[in-house]
């Protein structure tokens, strides 16, 4: 695999802390963006090649949004809250979540998240 965004360590598609790889345990957590609440986690993955959260930001945003795990700044398991280093506008502008993370979907996410400074 090349040294792109989808590489395992040191990439935006990996959680900053290995203890955050809880997958389904994050479903239902509130998501706080840098400028306020943005939605709720509906799906999470800790796959080594593509760790991410899928956020339901309704009613402000139509459709689900995928956020790479590297955008997660912190987690509070007692309060069931995930804090991300993105703004609500950046989440809303992100590509809609795809059912399959095939090459085309990965390229679309890479293109969007590569230029954002959330690490």
Contact map, one row per residue, 1 for C-alpha under 8 A:
11100010000000000000000000000000000000000000000000000000000000000000000000000000000000000000000000000000000000000000000
11110010000000000000000000000000000000000000000000000000000000000000000000000000000000000000000000000000000000000000000
11111110000000000000000000000000000000000000000000000000000000000000000000000000000000000000000000000000000000000000000
01111110001000000000000000000000000000000000000000000000000000000000000000000000000000000000000000000000000000000000000
00111110001110000000000000000000000000000000000000000000000000000000000000000000000000000000000000000000000001000100000
00111111001110000000000000000000000000000000000011000000000000000000000000000000000000000000000000000000000000000000000
11111111111010000000000000000000000000000000000010000000000000000000000000000000000000000000000000000000000000000000000
00000111111011000000000000000000000000000000000111000000000000000000000000000000000000000000000000000000000000000000000
00000011111001000000000000000000000000000000000000000000000000000000000000000000000000000000000000000000000000000000000
00000011111101000000000000000000000000000000000000000000000000000000000000000000000000000000000000000000000000000000000
00011111111111000000000000000000000000000000000000000000000000000000010000000000000000000000000000000000000000000000000
00001100011111100000000000000000000000000000000000000000000000000001111000000000000000000000000000000000000000000000001
00001111001111100000000000000000000000000000000011110000000000000001110000000000000000000000000000000000000000000000000
00000001111111110000000000000000000000000000010111110000000000000001110000000000000000000000000000000000000000000000000
00000000000111111101100000000000000000000000010000100000000000000000111100000000000000000000000000000000000000000000000
00000000000001111101000000000000000000000000000000000000000000000000110110000000000000000000000000000000000000000000000
00000000000000111111100000000000000000000000000000000000000000000000000000000000000000000000000000000000000000000000000
00000000000000111111100000000000000000000000000000000000000000000000000000000000000000000000000000000000000000000000000
00000000000000001111110000000000000000000000000000000000000000000000000000000000000000000000000000000000000000000000000
00000000000000111111110000000000000000000000000000000000000000000000000000100000000000000000000000000000000000000000000
00000000000000101111111000000000000000000000110000000000000000000000000000000000000000000000000000000000000000000000000
00000000000000000011111111000000000000000001010000000000000000000000000000000000000000000000000000000000000000000000000
00000000000000000000111111100000000000000011110000000000000000000000000000000000000000000000000000000000000000000000000
00000000000000000000011111100000000000000011100000000000000000000000000000000000000000000000000000000000000000000000000
00000000000000000000011111100000000000000000000000000000000000000000000000000000000000000000000000000000000000000000000
00000000000000000000011111111000000000001011000000000000000000000000000000000001000000000000000000000000000000000000000
00000000000000000000001111111000000000011111000000000000000000000000000000000000000000000000000000000000000000000000000
00000000000000000000000001111100000000011100000000000000000000000000000000000001000000000000000000000000000000000000000
00000000000000000000000001111110000000011000000000000000000000000000000000000001110000000000000000000000000000000000000
00000000000000000000000000011111000011111000000000000000000000000000000000000001110000000000000000000000000000000000000
00000000000000000000000000001111100011111000000000000010000000000000000000000000111100000000000000000000000000000000000
00000000000000000000000000000111111111100000000000000000000000000000000000000000111100000000000000000000000000000000000
00000000000000000000000000000011111111000000000000000000000000000000000000000000001111110000000000000000000000000000000
00000000000000000000000000000001111100000000000000000000000000000000000000000000001111110000000000000000000000000000000
00000000000000000000000000000001111110000000000000000000000000000000000000000000000000110000000000000000000000000000000
00000000000000000000000000000001111111000000000000000000000000000000000000000000000000110000000000000000000000000000000
00000000000000000000000000000111101111100000000000000000000000000000000000000000000000010000000000000000000000000000000
00000000000000000000000000000111100111110000000000000000100000000000000000000000000000010010000000000000000000000000000
00000000000000000000000000000111000011111000000000000011110000000000000000000000000000000000000000000000000000000000000
00000000000000000000000000111110000001111100000000000011100000000000000000000000000000000000000000000000000000000000000
00000000000000000000000001111110000000111111000000001111000000000000000000000000000000000000000000000000000000000000000
00000000000000000000000000110000000000011111000000001111000000000000000000000000000000000000000000000000000000000000000
00000000000000000000001101100000000000001111100000001110000000000000000000000000000000000000000000000000000000000000000
00000000000000000000011101100000000000001111110000111100000000000000000000000000000000000000000000000000000000000000000
00000000000000000000101100000000000000000011111001111000000000000000000000000000000000000000000000000000000000000000000
00000000000001100000111000000000000000000001111101110000000000000000000000000000000000000000000000000000000000000000000
00000000000000000000000000000000000000000000111111100000000000000000000000000000000000000000000000000000000000000000000
00000001000001000000000000000000000000000000011111100000000000000000000000000000000000000000000000000000000000000000000
00000111000011000000000000000000000000000000001111100000000000000000000000000000000000000000000000000000000000000000000
00000101000011000000000000000000000000000000111111110000000000000001000000000000000000000000000000000000000000000000000
00000000000011100000000000000000000000000001111111111000000000000001100000000000000000000000000000000000000000000000000
00000000000011000000000000000000000000000001110001111100000000000111110000000000000000000000000000000000000000000000000
00000000000000000000000000000000000000001111100000111110000000000111100000000000000000000000000000000000000000000000000
00000000000000000000000000000000000000001111000000011111000000011110000000000000000000000000000010000000000000000000000
00000000000000000000000000000010000000111110000000001111100000011110000000000000000000000000000000000000000000000000000
00000000000000000000000000000000000000111100000000000111110010111000000000000000000000000000000000000000000000000000000
00000000000000000000000000000000000001110000000000000011111111111000000000000000000000000001000000000000000000000000000
00000000000000000000000000000000000000100000000000000001111111100000000000000000000000000000000000000000000000000000000
00000000000000000000000000000000000000000000000000000000111111000000000000000000000000000000000000000000000000000000000
00000000000000000000000000000000000000000000000000000000111111000000000000000000000000000000000000000000000000000000000
00000000000000000000000000000000000000000000000000000001111111110000000000000000000000000001000000000000000000000000000
00000000000000000000000000000000000000000000000000000000111111110000000000000000000000000000000000000000000000000000000
00000000000000000000000000000000000000000000000000000001110011111000000000000000000000000000000110000000000000000000000
00000000000000000000000000000000000000000000000000000111100011111100000000000000000000000000000110000000000000000000000
00000000000000000000000000000000000000000000000000000111100000111110000000000000000000000011011110000000000000000000000
00000000000000000000000000000000000000000000000000011110000000011111000000000000000000000000011110000000000000000000000
00000000000000000000000000000000000000000000000000011110000000001111101000000000000000000010000000000000000000000000000
00000000000111000000000000000000000000000000000001111000000000000111111100000000000000000000000000000000000000000000000
00000000000111110000000000000000000000000000000000111000000000000011111100000000000000000000000000000000000000000000000
00000000001111110000000000000000000000000000000000010000000000000001111110000000000000000000000000000000000000000000011
00000000000100100000000000000000000000000000000000000000000000000011111110000000000111000000000000000000000000000000011
00000000000000110000000000000000000000000000000000000000000000000001111111100000011110000000000000000000000000000000000
00000000000000010000000000000000000000000000000000000000000000000000011111100000011110000000000000000000000000000000001
00000000000000000000000000000000000000000000000000000000000000000000000111110000011100000000000000000000000000000000000
00000000000000000001000000000000000000000000000000000000000000000000000111111001111000000000000000000000000000000000000
00000000000000000000000000000000000000000000000000000000000000000000000001111111110000000000000000000000000000000000000
00000000000000000000000000000000000000000000000000000000000000000000000000111111100000000000000000000000000000000000000
00000000000000000000000000000000000000000000000000000000000000000000000000011111100000000000000000000000000000000000000
00000000000000000000000000000000000000000000000000000000000000000000000000011111100000000000000000000000000000000000000
00000000000000000000000001011100000000000000000000000000000000000000000000111111110000000000000000000000000000000000000
00000000000000000000000000001111000000000000000000000000000000000000000000111111111000000000000000000000000000000000000
00000000000000000000000000001111000000000000000000000000000000000000000111110001111100000000000000000000000000000000000
00000000000000000000000000000011110000000000000000000000000000000000000111100000111110000000000000000000000000000000000
00000000000000000000000000000011110000000000000000000000000000000000001111000000011111000000000000000000000000000000000
00000000000000000000000000000000110000000000000000000000000000000000001110000000001111100000000000000000000000000000011
00000000000000000000000000000000110000000000000000000000000000000000001000000000000111110110000000000000000000000000010
00000000000000000000000000000000111100000000000000000000000000000000000000000000000011111110000000000000000000000000000
00000000000000000000000000000000111111000000000000000000000000000000000000000000000001111111000000000000000000000000000
00000000000000000000000000000000000000000000000000000000000000000000000000000000000000111111100000000000000000000000000
00000000000000000000000000000000000000000000000000000000000000000000000000000000000001111111110000000000000000000000000
00000000000000000000000000000000000001000000000000000000000000001010000000000000000001111111110000000000000000000000000
00000000000000000000000000000000000000000000000000000000100010001000000000000000000000011111110000000000000000000000000
00000000000000000000000000000000000000000000000000000000000000000000000000000000000000001111111000000000000000000000000
00000000000000000000000000000000000000000000000000000000000000001100000000000000000000000111111100000000000010011000000
00000000000000000000000000000000000000000000000000000000000000001100000000000000000000000000111110000000000110010000000
00000000000000000000000000000000000000000000000000000000000000111100000000000000000000000000011111000000000000000000000
00000000000000000000000000000000000000000000000000000100000000111100000000000000000000000000001111100000000000000000000
00000000000000000000000000000000000000000000000000000000000000000000000000000000000000000000000111111000100000000000000
00000000000000000000000000000000000000000000000000000000000000000000000000000000000000000000000011111000000000000000000
00000000000000000000000000000000000000000000000000000000000000000000000000000000000000000000000001111100100000000000000
00000000000000000000000000000000000000000000000000000000000000000000000000000000000000000000000001111111110000000000000
00000000000000000000000000000000000000000000000000000000000000000000000000000000000000000000000000011111110000000000000
00000000000000000000000000000000000000000000000000000000000000000000000000000000000000000000000000001111111000000000000
00000000000000000000000000000000000000000000000000000000000000000000000000000000000000000000000000001111111100000000000
00000000000000000000000000000000000000000000000000000000000000000000000000000000000000000000000001011111111110000000000
00000000000000000000000000000000000000000000000000000000000000000000000000000000000000000000000000001111111111000000000
00000000000000000000000000000000000000000000000000000000000000000000000000000000000000000000000000000011111111100000000
00000000000000000000000000000000000000000000000000000000000000000000000000000000000000000000001000000001111111110000000
00000000000000000000000000000000000000000000000000000000000000000000000000000000000000000000011000000000111111111000000
00001000000000000000000000000000000000000000000000000000000000000000000000000000000000000000000000000000011111111100000
00000000000000000000000000000000000000000000000000000000000000000000000000000000000000000000000000000000001111111110000
00000000000000000000000000000000000000000000000000000000000000000000000000000000000000000000011000000000000111111111000
00000000000000000000000000000000000000000000000000000000000000000000000000000000000000000000010000000000000011111111000
00001000000000000000000000000000000000000000000000000000000000000000000000000000000000000000000000000000000001111111000
00000000000000000000000000000000000000000000000000000000000000000000000000000000000000000000000000000000000000111111100
00000000000000000000000000000000000000000000000000000000000000000000000000000000000000000000000000000000000000011111110
00000000000000000000000000000000000000000000000000000000000000000000000000000000000000000000000000000000000000000011111
00000000000000000000000000000000000000000000000000000000000000000000011000000000000011000000000000000000000000000001111
00000000000100000000000000000000000000000000000000000000000000000000011010000000000010000000000000000000000000000000111
